[in-house]
Amino acid sequence: MRATIKDVSALAGVSTKTVSRVLNREKYVSEDLRQRVEGAMAQLNFQPSAAARMLAGKRSHQIALIYGSQSPHYIHQIQTGIWARCVEEGVRLLAQPSDPDSPDLALEVGGLIDQTQVDGVILSAPVTDSEAALDELDRRGMPYVRISPGTDHGRSSSVSMDDVQAADDMTSHLIELGHKRIGFIIGHTNHAASDLRLFGYRRALDRAGLAYEPRYVRQGYFDFASGEAAAEVLLDLPNAPTAIFASNDDMAAGVLAVAHRRGLALPEQLSVAGFDDIALAGQIWPPLTTVRQPTREMAYAAAALLFEGVEGAVHRRIAHQLVVRASTAAPSA
């Protein structure tokens, strides 16, 4: 793998900031330090990335993350993944929350660029599909990479997971356990992944010869309260589902709360599955069966794509993982 600024700093025994100063030919770097850094670069055959070379000129040594998701776990994983790659390049990360439905989104994106002079942008869901934001970035010629876009994939480089296959895998797991009445809670309407996960659920049902029942599908909003509300409706149905698959773990936790209040035995009387594998998934009772979304890995890969400065649209897909815990089992007779 290509040596990074972090590798150079470790070999030279200096900070990444010092390496950056040498690369940028800044003043106040002693000749001894400069020689040590240059020697380490030569030994490692270090070649600054396209973005790093750009930063060595008049640019700001900063990139920005523009995000709109309200899930603290998701955003934390996105930020730590991008930050890990920024550290290797000696670049700062700025994070800007935005409302993808705001009529002023283009002005906000333009203002961020004007005020910070960032050298590139990463967008996460649901801003990743905002035409207003993308149009403004294109108008300014700003390099950007999108995480989990649902539309217009040829417009930019991107990193994603296979949401359809992940939802198919989870639904198939429940079917293999013997469940035939499987409820599904859709994610927020402004996330493209919500429709993709619904499609995966329906695809698995169809392949197993099970009819798609709209009454077993409820709208959620990726939060605990909407998971609770959906579970109340689903569990009040005649022939209620024996399993409920929620499009994220926060909503699945809401389903578990309702089941506990109703005195249902879990997972004997109701299996519950989620999506994301947040820390809470392994801490609630019963521990939650879920899809591990490689959020941090996707964010790291997105930053790597931005720094590589590859021409054209490059797309990378990161693998998900099915995590089976105690919240799912065969339905009781």
DONUFI-640755 format. One record per residue (C-alpha): residue in one letter; x, y negated, z. Coordinates in pm, 1 decimal. Layout:
// DONUFI-640755
(site 'A' (X Y Z))
...
//
This chain:
// DONUFI-640755
(site 'M' (0.0 0.0 0.0))
(site 'R' (104.5 -357.8 -62.0))
(site 'A' (295.0 -510.5 227.5))
(site 'T' (107.2 -784.1 410.8))
(site 'I' (213.7 -1096.2 593.8))
(site 'K' (159.6 -900.5 917.0))
(site 'D' (416.9 -640.2 804.4))
(site 'V' (665.6 -916.8 729.2))
(site 'S' (612.9 -1078.1 1069.9))
(site 'A' (663.8 -745.5 1248.2))
(site 'L' (987.6 -665.6 1063.1))
(site 'A' (1125.9 -1017.0 1105.2))
(site 'G' (1019.6 -1036.4 1470.1))
(site 'V' (829.7 -1361.4 1422.5))
(site 'S' (465.6 -1468.2 1424.9))
(site 'T' (245.2 -1457.8 1116.6))
(site 'K' (224.3 -1835.5 1147.1))
(site 'T' (601.9 -1860.6 1104.9))
(site 'V' (588.0 -1637.6 796.5))
(site 'S' (315.4 -1861.1 656.8))
(site 'R' (530.3 -2168.7 719.3))
(site 'V' (820.6 -2011.3 532.6))
(site 'L' (593.2 -1918.2 241.5))
(site 'N' (461.4 -2273.0 230.1))
(site 'R' (812.1 -2422.3 257.7))
(site 'E' (705.4 -2628.5 555.3))
(site 'K' (945.2 -2837.6 762.2))
(site 'Y' (1056.4 -2756.8 1115.4))
(site 'V' (1147.5 -2394.1 1043.4))
(site 'S' (1504.9 -2318.5 1146.7))
(site 'E' (1742.0 -2175.6 887.4))
(site 'D' (1787.7 -1862.7 1097.1))
(site 'L' (1412.8 -1794.1 1106.0))
(site 'R' (1380.2 -1869.4 737.0))
(site 'Q' (1654.3 -1621.2 649.4))
(site 'R' (1503.5 -1352.7 873.2))
(site 'V' (1162.8 -1393.3 711.7))
(site 'E' (1299.9 -1401.4 357.7))
(site 'G' (1512.4 -1095.4 434.1))
(site 'A' (1208.1 -906.6 562.9))
(site 'M' (1010.8 -1005.4 253.0))
(site 'A' (1288.2 -878.5 28.4))
(site 'Q' (1319.5 -553.3 223.5))
(site 'L' (944.2 -489.9 202.3))
(site 'N' (918.4 -612.2 -157.0))
(site 'F' (650.9 -845.5 -26.6))
(site 'Q' (444.3 -1017.5 -293.2))
(site 'P' (189.0 -1273.9 -172.6))
(site 'S' (-159.5 -1202.0 -306.7))
(site 'A' (-318.7 -1429.3 -563.5))
(site 'A' (-514.7 -1600.0 -289.3))
(site 'A' (-208.9 -1633.2 -67.6))
(site 'R' (-10.7 -1792.3 -350.8))
(site 'M' (-296.1 -2036.2 -401.3))
(site 'L' (-298.5 -2113.7 -31.6))
(site 'A' (72.3 -2185.6 -40.7))
(site 'G' (-2.1 -2499.2 -241.4))
(site 'K' (-246.3 -2770.7 -153.3))
(site 'R' (-523.5 -2550.8 -19.9))
(site 'S' (-658.3 -2512.7 332.3))
(site 'H' (-552.7 -2161.4 440.7))
(site 'Q' (-919.0 -2099.8 529.0))
(site 'I' (-1205.3 -1891.3 395.1))
(site 'A' (-1569.5 -1906.1 499.0))
(site 'L' (-1831.6 -1645.9 582.8))
(site 'I' (-2187.1 -1758.2 507.1))
(site 'Y' (-2445.2 -1535.2 671.8))
(site 'G' (-2816.3 -1530.8 747.1))
(site 'S' (-2878.2 -1210.9 942.2))
(site 'Q' (-3002.7 -1254.0 1297.7))
(site 'S' (-2867.1 -918.5 1420.2))
(site 'P' (-2582.3 -998.8 1662.2))
(site 'H' (-2426.6 -654.4 1617.3))
(site 'Y' (-2426.6 -680.0 1238.3))
(site 'I' (-2271.6 -1025.7 1236.2))
(site 'H' (-2011.0 -928.6 1495.8))
(site 'Q' (-1902.1 -632.5 1282.5))
(site 'I' (-1892.0 -847.3 969.1))
(site 'Q' (-1683.1 -1114.2 1140.9))
(site 'T' (-1434.7 -872.3 1298.0))
(site 'G' (-1387.5 -688.2 968.5))
(site 'I' (-1314.8 -1005.8 773.8))
(site 'W' (-1100.0 -1146.2 1053.0))
(site 'A' (-881.2 -835.5 1059.5))
(site 'R' (-794.5 -888.5 692.4))
(site 'C' (-748.3 -1263.7 742.0))
(site 'V' (-489.3 -1197.8 1014.6))
(site 'E' (-288.5 -989.0 770.2))
(site 'E' (-286.6 -1279.8 524.4))
(site 'G' (-233.0 -1558.9 778.3))
(site 'V' (-565.8 -1719.6 686.5))
(site 'R' (-834.5 -1870.0 912.9))
(site 'L' (-1198.9 -1763.0 904.4))
(site 'L' (-1491.2 -2004.3 940.1))
(site 'A' (-1843.1 -1866.8 997.1))
(site 'Q' (-2150.9 -2060.9 883.9))
(site 'P' (-2505.9 -1940.6 967.6))
(site 'S' (-2759.4 -2035.5 701.7))
(site 'D' (-3127.4 -1991.0 627.7))
(site 'P' (-3155.2 -1821.2 286.0))
(site 'D' (-3503.0 -1972.7 239.6))
(site 'S' (-3398.7 -2329.9 318.8))
(site 'P' (-3457.8 -2579.4 34.8))
(site 'D' (-3132.4 -2746.4 143.8))
(site 'L' (-2915.3 -2433.5 120.5))
(site 'A' (-2719.1 -2556.7 -182.3))
(site 'L' (-2645.8 -2883.7 -1.1))
(site 'E' (-2530.9 -2690.0 306.8))
(site 'V' (-2297.1 -2473.4 99.9))
(site 'G' (-2161.0 -2778.1 -82.4))
(site 'G' (-2115.6 -2964.9 245.2))
(site 'L' (-1925.1 -2674.6 396.2))
(site 'I' (-1685.0 -2669.8 103.2))
(site 'D' (-1640.6 -3048.2 97.8))
(site 'Q' (-1577.7 -3075.6 470.9))
(site 'T' (-1346.2 -2777.4 513.0))
(site 'Q' (-1189.3 -2734.4 166.7))
(site 'V' (-1208.8 -2355.8 207.6))
(site 'D' (-1034.2 -2150.6 -57.6))
(site 'G' (-1292.8 -1874.9 -90.1))
(site 'V' (-1626.8 -1755.8 44.6))
(site 'I' (-1778.0 -1426.3 156.9))
(site 'L' (-2156.4 -1394.6 171.6))
(site 'S' (-2346.1 -1135.5 375.9))
(site 'A' (-2712.8 -1036.0 369.1))
(site 'P' (-2952.3 -1193.7 309.2))
(site 'V' (-2764.9 -1503.0 182.5))
(site 'T' (-2574.4 -1269.3 -48.1))
(site 'D' (-2877.2 -1273.9 -282.6))
(site 'S' (-2958.9 -1643.9 -257.8))
(site 'E' (-2959.6 -1797.8 -605.0))
(site 'A' (-2919.7 -2146.0 -461.1))
(site 'A' (-2599.6 -2050.6 -279.0))
(site 'L' (-2457.8 -1854.7 -573.0))
(site 'D' (-2537.2 -2132.1 -820.8))
(site 'E' (-2359.1 -2387.1 -602.3))
(site 'L' (-2051.2 -2166.9 -566.0))
(site 'D' (-2041.8 -2102.3 -940.7))
(site 'R' (-2084.6 -2473.1 -1016.1))
(site 'R' (-1780.7 -2552.9 -803.9))
(site 'G' (-1570.8 -2265.7 -939.2))
(site 'M' (-1531.8 -2131.3 -585.1))
(site 'P' (-1406.4 -1769.6 -556.5))
(site 'Y' (-1653.8 -1553.8 -363.5))
(site 'V' (-1733.4 -1192.0 -278.7))
(site 'R' (-2073.1 -1058.4 -172.5))
(site 'I' (-2147.5 -792.9 88.8))
(site 'S' (-2441.0 -562.0 6.2))
(site 'P' (-2602.0 -760.4 -276.3))
(site 'G' (-2933.7 -629.6 -404.3))
(site 'T' (-2954.2 -829.8 -727.3))
(site 'D' (-2741.2 -959.6 -1014.1))
(site 'H' (-2448.3 -727.6 -942.7))
(site 'G' (-2247.6 -845.2 -1243.0))
(site 'R' (-2228.3 -1199.3 -1108.4))
(site 'S' (-1939.8 -1141.6 -867.5))
(site 'S' (-1726.7 -884.5 -693.6))
(site 'S' (-1902.1 -703.8 -411.5))
(site 'V' (-1879.4 -435.4 -145.1))
(site 'S' (-2171.7 -218.8 -40.8))
(site 'M' (-2292.1 115.7 89.5))
(site 'D' (-2551.6 342.2 -72.6))
(site 'D' (-2864.3 243.4 121.9))
(site 'V' (-3087.1 463.5 -94.1))
(site 'Q' (-2880.6 776.9 -33.2))
(site 'A' (-2842.4 698.7 337.6))
(site 'A' (-3221.0 672.2 386.0))
(site 'D' (-3267.3 983.6 173.2))
(site 'D' (-3017.9 1169.8 395.9))
(site 'M' (-3198.7 1071.7 714.8))
(site 'T' (-3543.5 1154.7 579.3))
(site 'S' (-3411.7 1488.0 450.6))
(site 'H' (-3271.6 1561.2 797.6))
(site 'L' (-3617.5 1513.9 948.2))
(site 'I' (-3778.1 1727.4 677.4))
(site 'E' (-3523.9 2004.7 734.4))
(site 'L' (-3617.1 2002.7 1104.1))
(site 'G' (-3973.6 2082.6 996.9))
(site 'H' (-4142.8 1740.1 1005.4))
(site 'K' (-4412.2 1679.0 744.8))
(site 'R' (-4567.3 1359.3 887.0))
(site 'I' (-4283.3 1108.9 892.6))
(site 'G' (-4346.7 743.8 969.4))
(site 'F' (-4123.0 475.0 824.9))
(site 'I' (-4065.6 115.8 938.2))
(site 'I' (-3946.9 -116.0 661.6))
(site 'G' (-3682.2 -380.1 729.9))
(site 'H' (-3714.4 -755.4 685.5))
(site 'T' (-3864.1 -867.5 356.0))
(site 'N' (-3573.6 -1100.7 275.7))
(site 'H' (-3315.1 -818.9 284.1))
(site 'A' (-3265.9 -624.0 -39.2))
(site 'A' (-3157.0 -323.6 169.3))
(site 'S' (-3512.6 -293.6 305.1))
(site 'D' (-3654.3 -192.6 -32.3))
(site 'L' (-3357.9 34.2 -103.1))
(site 'R' (-3410.0 224.2 222.0))
(site 'L' (-3782.0 257.6 153.5))
(site 'F' (-3697.6 400.3 -188.0))
(site 'G' (-3461.1 654.8 -30.5))
(site 'Y' (-3734.5 760.7 213.9))
(site 'R' (-3983.2 805.9 -69.9))
(site 'R' (-3731.2 992.0 -285.4))
(site 'A' (-3663.9 1247.4 -12.2))
(site 'L' (-4037.4 1302.5 43.1))
(site 'D' (-4094.3 1351.5 -328.7))
(site 'R' (-3810.3 1599.0 -363.6))
(site 'A' (-3952.8 1802.8 -73.4))
(site 'G' (-4301.4 1802.3 -225.6))
(site 'L' (-4447.6 1583.0 50.3))
(site 'A' (-4698.5 1316.4 -48.5))
(site 'Y' (-4614.2 952.5 19.3))
(site 'E' (-4871.2 822.6 269.4))
(site 'P' (-4889.6 440.1 284.8))
(site 'R' (-5058.2 461.3 627.5))
(site 'Y' (-4736.0 608.0 766.2))
(site 'V' (-4536.1 304.0 650.8))
(site 'R' (-4532.2 -22.1 847.6))
(site 'Q' (-4359.4 -354.3 796.1))
(site 'G' (-4083.8 -450.2 1039.5))
(site 'Y' (-3837.7 -738.8 1070.2))
(site 'F' (-3520.2 -575.9 1200.3))
(site 'D' (-3602.8 -667.0 1561.8))
(site 'F' (-3717.3 -479.2 1873.1))
(site 'A' (-4062.6 -641.8 1883.8))
(site 'S' (-4155.6 -544.3 1529.8))
(site 'G' (-4043.8 -187.9 1600.9))
(site 'E' (-4275.8 -180.9 1900.5))
(site 'A' (-4567.8 -322.9 1700.9))
(site 'A' (-4520.5 -72.2 1419.0))
(site 'A' (-4495.1 218.9 1660.6))
(site 'E' (-4821.1 121.3 1834.1))
(site 'V' (-5005.7 135.5 1499.9))
(site 'L' (-4840.0 457.2 1382.3))
(site 'L' (-4898.8 644.4 1707.6))
(site 'D' (-5267.2 541.9 1715.2))
(site 'L' (-5332.2 708.1 1378.7))
(site 'P' (-5530.7 1030.4 1352.4))
(site 'N' (-5268.0 1296.4 1275.8))
(site 'A' (-4998.0 1057.2 1395.3))
(site 'P' (-4643.4 1107.4 1268.7))
(site 'T' (-4430.3 1366.4 1444.6))
(site 'A' (-4121.0 1163.6 1348.6))
(site 'I' (-4058.0 792.2 1292.1))
(site 'F' (-3761.7 662.0 1093.3))
(site 'A' (-3692.0 291.3 1150.8))
(site 'S' (-3477.7 89.4 908.6))
(site 'N' (-3248.5 -27.3 1186.0))
(site 'D' (-3160.5 67.5 1542.8))
(site 'D' (-3323.4 -237.2 1704.1))
(site 'M' (-3661.0 -132.8 1564.3))
(site 'A' (-3595.1 230.7 1655.3))
(site 'A' (-3533.6 119.1 2015.6))
(site 'G' (-3877.0 -47.5 2004.3))
(site 'V' (-4029.6 283.9 1893.9))
(site 'L' (-3860.7 464.6 2183.6))
(site 'A' (-3994.1 206.9 2429.9))
(site 'V' (-4351.7 261.5 2310.3))
(site 'A' (-4310.9 639.5 2322.9))
(site 'H' (-4181.5 619.8 2681.4))
(site 'R' (-4473.1 398.7 2787.1))
(site 'R' (-4716.6 650.0 2640.2))
(site 'G' (-4552.9 935.8 2824.4))
(site 'L' (-4447.4 1122.7 2510.6))
(site 'A' (-4179.3 1386.6 2549.4))
(site 'L' (-3882.2 1296.7 2330.2))
(site 'P' (-3790.4 1452.3 2096.6))
(site 'E' (-4038.2 1740.0 2149.3))
(site 'Q' (-4349.1 1533.1 2077.5))
(site 'L' (-4185.5 1261.4 1869.5))
(site 'S' (-3852.9 1241.3 1688.6))
(site 'V' (-3708.2 893.9 1635.8))
(site 'A' (-3430.4 792.1 1397.2))
(site 'G' (-3263.5 460.7 1323.2))
(site 'F' (-3008.6 297.8 1095.3))
(site 'D' (-2677.0 113.4 1163.0))
(site 'D' (-2534.8 295.6 1469.4))
(site 'I' (-2500.7 -9.2 1691.9))
(site 'A' (-2350.6 42.9 2038.8))
(site 'L' (-2699.7 64.1 2188.3))
(site 'A' (-2777.0 374.6 1979.3))
(site 'G' (-2555.1 593.0 2195.0))
(site 'Q' (-2662.2 432.8 2524.3))
(site 'I' (-3044.4 450.8 2516.8))
(site 'W' (-3237.5 763.6 2611.8))
(site 'P' (-3250.2 987.1 2430.4))
(site 'P' (-2937.2 888.5 2236.6))
(site 'L' (-3045.9 784.8 1890.1))
(site 'T' (-2998.8 980.7 1569.6))
(site 'T' (-2900.8 719.4 1312.6))
(site 'V' (-2709.3 630.0 998.4))
(site 'R' (-2368.1 483.2 1067.9))
(site 'Q' (-2340.8 183.5 837.3))
(site 'P' (-1971.6 104.2 771.6))
(site 'T' (-2028.0 -267.7 831.8))
(site 'R' (-1679.9 -355.4 956.2))
(site 'E' (-1515.6 -156.2 677.3))
(site 'M' (-1730.1 -328.7 415.2))
(site 'A' (-1637.5 -669.9 553.4))
(site 'Y' (-1266.4 -584.2 555.8))
(site 'A' (-1291.3 -462.4 195.4))
(site 'A' (-1475.2 -780.3 92.5))
(site 'A' (-1196.3 -996.9 233.1))
(site 'A' (-938.2 -777.4 60.7))
(site 'L' (-1116.6 -828.3 -272.5))
(site 'L' (-1120.1 -1204.2 -219.1))
(site 'F' (-747.4 -1214.2 -143.2))
(site 'E' (-660.8 -990.6 -437.6))
(site 'G' (-809.2 -1248.5 -674.3))
(site 'V' (-905.0 -982.3 -929.7))
(site 'E' (-1047.8 -1112.3 -1257.2))
(site 'G' (-1408.8 -1016.5 -1329.4))
(site 'A' (-1659.0 -839.4 -1106.2))
(site 'V' (-1517.2 -549.4 -904.5))
(site 'H' (-1751.2 -334.5 -694.5))
(site 'R' (-1645.4 -111.0 -406.9))
(site 'R' (-1871.7 130.7 -221.0))
(site 'I' (-1799.2 246.0 134.8))
(site 'A' (-1936.0 579.5 258.4))
(site 'H' (-2202.7 604.4 529.3))
(site 'Q' (-2236.7 882.1 788.5))
(site 'L' (-2535.3 1063.4 936.5))
(site 'V' (-2503.3 1070.0 1316.3))
(site 'V' (-2728.1 1332.2 1475.3))
(site 'R' (-2803.1 1285.2 1843.5))
(site 'A' (-3073.8 1395.6 2087.3))
(site 'S' (-3363.3 1180.9 1959.9))
(site 'T' (-3450.8 1421.5 1677.0))
(site 'A' (-3555.7 1787.1 1691.5))
(site 'A' (-3804.0 2026.9 1536.4))
(site 'P' (-4167.4 1928.3 1600.1))
(site 'S' (-4338.8 2116.3 1879.1))
(site 'A' (-4624.5 2351.6 1797.2))
//
